[in-house]
Amino acid sequence: MQGKKIQQERLFINFQLSEYVPADNFYRQLSQILDLRFLYKSTADYYGSEGQKSIDPVVFMKLMLVGYLENLTSDRRIIRTSRMRMDILFFLGYDLDEEFPWHSTLSRTRKLYGEDQFITLFKQVLKLCVDHGLISGKRQAIDSALVRANASISKMVEKQVMADANVYVQELADNVDKDVAALEKPICNDKTTGTKRVPASNESHVSPSDPDARITMKPGKPMNLYYRSQVSVDTASHLITYIGAFPGNAADNVSLPKILEKIVENMQEHNIQVNEILADTGYSSGDAMRSLAEHNIEGYIPNTASYKKDRQEEGFTYDIGNDRYTCKKGVHATFRCYEKLAKNRKLQRKIYRTNPADCMNCPIKSTCLNYMGTRRIKHSLDKPLYDQMYQRMSSDRAKTYKKLRSSTVEPVIGSLINYTGMGRINAKGIEQANKCMIMAAIAYNLKKLLKYKAGLSPSATDSTKKSIDEIIYSHLCYFRLARAVLLSIS
């Protein structure tokens, strides 16, 4: 007999979410291990004693987690999806008919809370991973990724125009509310060709909506406004031990000292000593290697292409005792001065130069000397550190670590960008971008943690043990049957 379902809603129903959300559901397990009650105390200073009640801080942080766990980059989509999912409702502590907060409440609360709230939650999840024995922490792989900023490169304005607009807004604030968009002179359209023009540089132009975003270029990526995400991953478990937002044009080697400081701080809270750091050539610099030495960490970072082990190929030999270079003809290039690499930086280079009179009769002077008739040699003050790194990177262990680094941190960054809501920053400002990256890392670590716990759950262990016992028993029965047949034949 053919069945036919007639849809008719009940006027009254007795329903409990806890009875319909399975015990092995992700959000049910997450609610059992994640304790967010610390937010009530840590966020109390953000609220007054009068007025309407705000969104519950725990509910807000859980909604933020849902967004990154479900790869939802819009506050509207977070609210819409949460309303339709029984497991998310159970995780949030909401009933089916309970009214949700307005989506704009999420963005306002995210701006209200400081970075400390998000960092504290990251460290709490990191502690859960350490307590479960997932993080060794002794070897860390570091890499960076460009993340699109929530701003348009075509809407950038000249800095002077932006400064004039800010002054005008300040003067206008006490009198009348007026739109000052006309003062922001866009540079997107060329009147003659109608095509888009690219801003000159970060020094001359700025985004009015997100001044912290920076124009950045990278092979394989279009030139746009980006933030740079620096990620440290534990090579033993592929869990994230540090993540932070930096300007898009910030060089990796400049950021490494700060990254090391944060990694060491996060691991020392759990009495873990970081012994080795794996990174690519972009992190190589004198400052980076000095920072590694200060923290007593052994780095595996290939030297830059400009590094030269010696000057033998150029025909010069360095004399350590006399601090000079000597060419094949016996002419000495002596130390003359120090040179700065950039403004407000420590002295990084020593300059050696020959005397014009000594090279006047040299047969190869046309290919060796500069326009002043001398040979100029640059010698880094950190050359001993570069030499030490070169020897370390020549070992078999370094070759293994190079493959280990790429197979560890790069897949993690790919997961963050493609599956954990970090494809584009949905907020403005580097502080807000840092919050978004931290939440993406928290969501990633929670997924790994719950996957590990599910693999070691008592029910899974018992079922595995039962299946093994059944296999052994079946083999034993087969052996007894074969033995009986053989005895009957004989």
C-alpha positions in Angstrom: 0.0 0.0 0.0 1.4 3.4 -1.0 2.0 5.7 1.8 1.2 9.4 1.7 2.6 12.0 4.2 0.2 14.7 5.2 2.0 17.8 6.5 0.3 19.3 9.5 2.0 21.2 12.3 1.1 20.5 15.8 -0.2 23.2 18.1 1.6 21.8 21.1 4.7 19.7 21.3 7.0 18.3 24.0 10.5 18.7 22.7 14.0 18.7 24.2 17.1 19.3 22.1 19.3 17.2 24.4 17.3 14.1 23.4 17.8 14.7 19.6 21.5 15.7 19.5 23.6 12.5 19.4 26.3 11.9 22.0 29.0 11.8 19.3 27.9 15.1 17.7 30.8 17.6 17.3 29.1 20.5 19.1 27.8 18.3 21.9 31.4 17.0 22.5 32.7 20.6 22.2 30.3 21.8 24.9 31.6 19.2 27.3 35.3 20.2 27.0 35.1 23.9 26.4 34.6 26.1 29.5 34.0 29.8 28.6 32.7 31.0 31.9 35.9 33.1 32.4 34.5 35.6 30.0 31.9 36.8 32.5 34.7 38.2 34.7 37.2 39.2 32.1 34.6 41.2 30.1 32.8 42.8 33.1 34.7 46.1 32.6 33.2 46.6 29.2 29.6 47.0 30.5 27.8 49.4 32.8 25.3 48.7 35.6 22.3 50.2 33.8 20.6 50.0 30.5 19.5 47.0 28.4 21.1 43.7 28.7 23.7 42.9 26.1 24.4 39.6 24.4 25.8 37.0 26.8 29.6 37.0 26.4 29.7 33.2 26.3 27.0 33.1 23.6 28.9 35.7 21.6 32.1 33.8 21.7 30.3 30.5 20.8 28.7 32.2 17.8 32.2 33.4 16.7 33.4 29.9 17.0 30.5 28.6 15.0 31.4 31.0 12.2 34.9 29.7 11.9 34.0 26.1 12.5 31.4 26.3 9.7 33.6 28.5 7.4 31.0 31.3 7.6 32.6 34.7 7.0 29.4 36.8 7.4 27.6 37.6 10.7 24.3 37.3 8.9 25.1 33.8 7.8 26.2 32.9 11.3 22.9 33.8 12.8 20.9 32.3 9.9 22.8 29.0 10.1 22.6 28.7 13.8 18.8 29.1 13.8 18.5 26.1 11.5 20.8 23.7 13.3 19.7 21.8 16.3 23.2 20.8 17.4 24.4 24.5 17.2 21.3 25.5 19.2 22.2 23.0 21.8 25.8 24.3 21.9 24.6 27.8 22.3 22.1 26.9 25.0 19.1 28.2 23.0 15.7 26.6 22.5 13.9 26.3 19.2 11.6 29.2 19.7 14.2 31.5 21.5 15.0 34.7 19.7 18.5 35.2 18.5 20.5 38.5 18.8 20.7 40.8 15.8 23.6 40.1 13.5 25.0 43.6 13.9 25.5 42.8 17.7 28.2 40.4 16.7 30.3 43.0 14.9 29.8 45.6 17.6 30.8 43.2 20.4 33.8 42.0 18.4 35.0 45.6 18.2 34.2 46.1 21.9 36.3 43.3 23.3 40.0 43.6 23.3 42.5 41.1 21.9 43.2 39.8 25.4 39.8 37.9 25.4 40.6 36.1 22.2 44.2 35.4 23.2 43.1 33.9 26.5 40.7 31.6 24.7 43.4 30.5 22.3 45.7 29.7 25.2 42.9 27.8 27.0 42.4 25.6 23.9 46.2 25.2 23.6 46.2 24.0 27.2 43.5 21.4 26.4 45.7 20.1 23.6 48.8 20.0 25.9 46.9 18.2 28.6 45.8 15.5 26.2 49.5 15.0 25.2 49.0 16.3 21.6 51.7 19.0 21.7 55.4 18.3 22.2 56.3 21.9 21.4 60.0 21.2 21.0 60.1 21.7 17.2 58.0 24.4 15.5 57.5 25.2 11.8 56.8 28.8 10.8 55.4 30.2 7.6 53.2 33.1 6.5 50.2 33.7 4.3 48.6 36.8 2.7 45.0 37.3 3.7 42.8 39.7 1.8 41.8 42.8 3.7 38.2 44.0 3.8 39.0 47.1 1.6 39.3 47.9 -2.1 42.6 49.0 -3.7 40.6 51.1 -6.2 39.2 53.3 -3.4 42.6 54.3 -1.9 43.3 58.0 -1.5 46.4 60.1 -1.2 47.5 60.5 2.4 47.4 64.3 2.3 43.8 64.2 1.1 42.9 61.8 3.9 44.6 64.0 6.5 42.6 67.0 5.3 39.4 65.0 5.5 40.1 63.9 9.1 40.8 67.6 10.1 37.6 68.7 8.5 35.6 65.9 10.2 37.0 67.0 13.5 35.9 70.6 12.9 32.5 69.5 11.7 31.7 67.2 14.6 30.6 70.0 16.9 28.3 71.7 14.4 26.7 69.5 11.8 26.7 65.9 10.5 27.9 66.1 6.9 29.2 63.5 4.5 32.9 64.1 3.7 33.2 61.4 1.1 33.8 64.0 -1.6 37.1 64.9 0.1 38.4 61.4 -0.4 39.7 61.7 -3.9 39.5 58.1 -5.4 42.2 57.0 -7.8 40.3 54.2 -9.4 39.4 55.7 -12.8 41.5 57.2 -15.4 39.6 59.9 -17.3 41.4 59.4 -20.5 41.2 55.6 -20.8 38.6 54.6 -18.3 40.8 51.9 -16.9 41.8 51.4 -13.3 45.0 52.9 -12.1 47.2 51.3 -9.4 48.3 53.4 -6.3 51.9 54.4 -6.4 52.9 52.9 -3.0 52.0 52.4 0.6 53.9 55.6 1.4 51.8 57.8 -0.7 48.3 56.2 -0.6 46.1 54.7 2.1 42.7 53.0 2.3 40.2 55.3 4.0 38.1 52.4 5.3 41.1 50.3 6.6 44.3 52.4 7.0 46.2 49.4 8.4 45.8 47.3 5.2 48.9 47.4 2.9 49.4 47.0 -0.9 51.3 43.7 -1.3 52.5 41.7 -4.3 53.4 38.0 -4.3 54.0 35.5 -7.2 50.7 33.8 -7.9 48.6 36.5 -6.2 47.2 39.7 -7.6 48.3 43.0 -6.2 45.8 44.0 -3.5 45.3 45.1 0.0 46.4 42.3 2.4 47.3 41.4 5.9 50.1 38.9 6.6 49.3 36.0 8.9 52.3 34.4 10.7 51.6 30.9 11.8 53.6 28.5 14.0 52.8 24.8 13.9 54.0 22.0 16.1 55.6 19.4 13.8 54.6 16.5 16.0 50.8 17.1 16.0 50.2 19.8 13.3 48.5 22.0 15.9 48.9 25.7 15.9 50.9 27.2 18.7 50.9 30.8 17.6 49.2 33.0 15.1 49.3 36.7 14.6 48.4 39.5 12.1 51.1 41.7 10.6 51.0 44.4 7.9 50.8 42.9 4.5 54.2 44.4 3.4 56.0 43.3 6.6 59.0 41.1 5.8 59.1 37.7 7.4 62.6 38.2 8.7 61.6 41.4 10.4 58.6 39.8 12.1 60.5 36.6 13.3 61.9 38.1 16.6 58.4 39.0 17.8 57.1 35.6 16.6 59.7 33.8 18.5 59.0 35.8 21.7 55.3 34.8 21.5 56.0 31.1 20.7 58.4 30.8 23.6 55.9 32.6 25.9 53.1 30.2 24.9 55.2 27.1 25.4 56.8 28.2 28.7 53.3 28.5 30.3 53.2 24.7 29.9 56.9 24.1 30.9 57.8 23.3 27.4 61.2 24.3 25.9 61.3 25.1 22.2 64.5 23.6 20.8 64.2 23.9 17.0 62.6 26.3 14.6 62.0 25.5 10.9 61.4 28.3 8.4 62.1 29.2 4.8 64.6 31.6 3.3 62.3 34.6 3.8 63.0 34.5 7.5 66.8 34.7 7.2 68.4 37.8 8.6 71.0 38.8 11.2 68.3 40.0 13.6 66.4 36.7 13.2 69.5 34.6 14.0 70.4 36.7 17.0 66.9 36.3 18.3 67.3 32.5 17.9 70.5 32.6 19.9 69.0 34.8 22.6 66.2 32.2 23.2 68.7 29.3 22.9 66.9 27.9 19.9 68.5 26.0 17.0 67.2 27.4 13.7 67.0 25.7 10.4 66.6 28.6 8.0 68.4 28.7 4.6 70.5 31.7 4.0 69.5 34.4 1.5 70.8 34.2 -2.1 73.1 37.1 -1.4 75.0 35.1 1.2 78.6 34.2 0.2 80.5 31.7 2.1 83.8 33.3 1.1 85.3 35.5 -1.7 87.5 32.8 -3.2 85.6 32.9 -6.5 86.1 36.6 -6.7 89.8 36.2 -6.0 89.8 37.5 -2.4 90.8 35.9 0.9 89.8 37.2 4.3 92.4 37.7 7.0 90.8 37.4 10.4 93.8 38.6 12.3 94.3 41.8 10.3 90.6 42.2 9.5 91.2 42.7 5.8 90.7 41.1 2.4 93.6 40.3 0.1 93.4 39.7 -3.7 95.5 37.3 -5.8 97.8 40.2 -6.7 98.6 40.9 -3.0 96.5 44.1 -2.8 94.7 44.6 0.5 91.1 45.8 0.9 91.2 47.3 4.4 88.3 48.2 6.7 87.0 51.8 6.1 83.6 52.3 7.7 80.3 50.9 8.8 77.1 51.0 6.7 73.5 51.0 7.8 71.0 48.9 5.9 68.1 51.2 6.6 67.1 54.0 8.8 66.8 53.4 12.6 68.5 50.1 12.2 71.6 48.7 13.9 74.9 48.8 12.0 74.9 45.7 9.9 77.8 45.9 7.4 81.5 46.6 7.4 82.9 48.2 4.2 86.4 47.3 2.9 88.1 49.2 0.1 91.4 49.1 -1.8 93.5 52.2 -2.5 93.4 53.4 -6.1 97.2 53.6 -6.3 97.6 49.9 -5.5 95.2 48.9 -8.3 96.5 51.3 -11.0 98.7 48.8 -12.8 96.4 45.7 -12.3 95.7 43.9 -15.6 92.1 43.0 -14.6 91.2 46.4 -13.2 88.6 47.0 -15.9 86.5 44.0 -14.6 87.3 44.4 -10.9 87.3 48.1 -10.0 84.4 50.6 -9.7 84.2 54.0 -11.3 86.4 55.4 -8.5 89.2 53.0 -9.3 88.8 50.9 -6.1 87.3 47.6 -5.1 84.6 47.8 -2.5 83.6 44.7 -0.4 80.7 44.5 1.9 81.1 42.3 5.0 78.1 41.6 7.3 78.6 41.9 11.0 76.5 38.7 11.3 78.7 36.7 9.0 79.7 34.2 11.7 76.0 33.5 12.3 75.4 33.1 8.5 78.4 30.7 8.3 77.0 28.7 11.2 73.6 28.5 9.6 75.2 27.5 6.3 77.0 24.5 8.0 73.8 23.5 9.7 71.8 23.6 6.5 74.3 21.4 4.8 73.6 18.5 7.1 71.3 15.5 6.3 69.0 16.5 9.1 68.4 19.9 7.5 67.3 18.3 4.3 64.8 16.2 6.2 63.6 19.2 8.1 63.1 21.1 4.9 60.6 18.5 3.7 59.1 18.3 7.2 58.5 22.1 7.3 56.7 22.2 4.0 54.5 19.1 4.8 53.6 20.5 8.2 52.8 24.2 8.2 51.7 24.7 4.5 48.8 22.3 4.7 47.7 23.9 8.0 47.7 27.4 6.4 45.7 25.9 3.5 43.1 24.5 5.9 42.8 27.9 7.7 42.2 29.8 4.4 39.9 27.3 2.7 38.0 25.7 5.6 38.2 27.9 8.7 37.0 31.3 7.5 40.4 32.9 7.0 40.0 33.4 3.2 39.3 37.1 3.8 39.2 39.3 6.9 35.6 40.4 7.6 36.6 43.3 9.8 38.8 46.4 9.5 42.0 47.2 11.2 45.0 45.1 12.2 43.7 44.6 15.7 40.4 43.2 14.4 42.3 41.1 11.8 44.3 39.6 14.6 41.1 38.6 16.4 39.8 36.9 13.2 43.1 35.0 12.8 43.1 33.9 16.4 39.6 32.6 16.2 40.4 30.7 13.0 43.3 29.0 14.8 41.1 28.2 17.8 38.6 26.5 15.5 41.3 24.5 13.7 42.8 23.3 17.0 39.4 22.3 18.4 38.7 20.2 15.3 42.0 18.4 15.7 41.4 17.9 19.4 37.9 16.5 19.1 39.0 14.3 16.2 41.7 12.9 18.5 39.3 12.4 21.4 36.8 10.6 19.1 39.6 8.2 18.1 40.4 7.4 21.7 36.8 7.3 23.1 35.9 4.3 25.3 33.2 3.3 23.0 35.5 3.2 20.0 38.2 1.4 22.0 35.6 -1.3 23.2 34.3 -1.8 19.7 37.8 -2.2 18.3 38.6 -4.7 21.0 35.4 -6.6 20.3 36.1 -6.8 16.6 39.6 -8.1 17.3 38.3 -10.7 19.7 35.8 -11.9 17.1 38.5 -12.2 14.5 40.6 -14.3 16.8 37.7 -16.5 17.8 36.8 -17.1 14.1 40.3 -18.1 13.3 40.4 -20.4 16.3 37.2 -22.1 15.2 38.6 -22.5 11.7 41.8 -24.1 13.1 39.8 -26.6 15.2 37.6 -27.5 12.2 40.7 -28.1 10.0 42.3 -30.1 12.7 39.2 -32.3 13.1 39.0 -33.0 9.3 42.7 -34.0 9.2 42.3 -36.4 12.1 39.2 -38.0 10.5 41.2 -38.5 7.2 44.1 -40.1 9.0 
